[in-house]
């Protein structure tokens, strides 16, 4: 994997962007609400989406190497993202993972761990992010991907669900399907998933707020 930069400066820039576009939620009563019960569910900030007038389109597969359509067709989302970024003169893709952490000295303190790197899309296929190798270990948790010009942001748990936020017209043209289709596929794929069944309602309701 060709790493463009893995420095404190790059990490701080990523943290600054993430702090503006993400919030921490809890999932209850078929909705994502401000976390007040210890849950650590990281997703797009409502204020950020409203400010940019962005839509959130479900991608229904967390492994973005392969998105299976209803008719059996297969789409490489990583390939689409790479082509789109390079076509809009974005040579680098930011990759960040976030997880909760415990502060050893203050039991009631809130803490999180954020890892960040940039990959060179000219030399590297982002599909490698979902492969196990000596340079990469896929993380099944809160992962975010975005180009340097911040024209869209992808969330993926690396397993069974993902979402992309951005301008609706641009995203639908890039992906080749409508917001409504992505929403239907998310429900169809995960409504009976043992680990995600209780999250389908809150996520679809959240997406509907910005449709």
Buried (B, 14 or more C-beta within 10 A) or exposed (E): BEEBEEEEEBBEBBBEBBEEBBBBBBBEEEBBBEBEEEBBBBBBBBEBBEEBEBBBBBBBBBBBBBBEEEEEEEBBBBBBBBEBBBEBEBBBBBBBBBEBEEEEEEEEEEEBEBBBBBBBBEEBBBBBBBBEEEEBEBBEBBBBBBBBEBBBBBBBBBBBBBBBBBBBEBBBEBBEBEBEBBBBBBBEBBEEBEEBEEBBBBBBBBBEEBE
